[in-house]
Amino acid sequence: MTHVTKDGKEIPISEMSDSHLRNTILFYERKAKEGFEVVRGECTGDLLESWVYREEMIGQEARKHLNLDEYLAEATRRGLQVYGWTQ
């Protein structure tokens, strides 16, 4: 599985530094608790055929959307402790 950085670069989760992995886990956990909006859509050039779908995600649904379990599995594999993370 890959992680997309702020600048859009894709890197395998297994190649993230320990600090980057920890910070990502804490950030994603915080976002899952707060909730966020996912916006999907398609612009066809014809406004009558274009569509937008908005969905609010929070908690377990948000954690799943963010693939948080993949990041946690990598942290566990490395034996990393993520201070401040609560399940």
Number of C-alpha atoms within 10 A of each C-alpha: 10 14 18 11 11 7 6 8 9 12 13 10 17 17 12 16 10 16 11 13 21 20 14 18 23 18 12 17 22 15 17 21 14 12 16 14 11 12 10 10 10 11 11 10 8 8 9 8 9 11 12 9 9 10 10 11 19 17 15 13 13 22 19 14 13 16 15 18 13 16 22 18 11 17 19 12 10 11 9 14 12 17 9 10 12 8 4
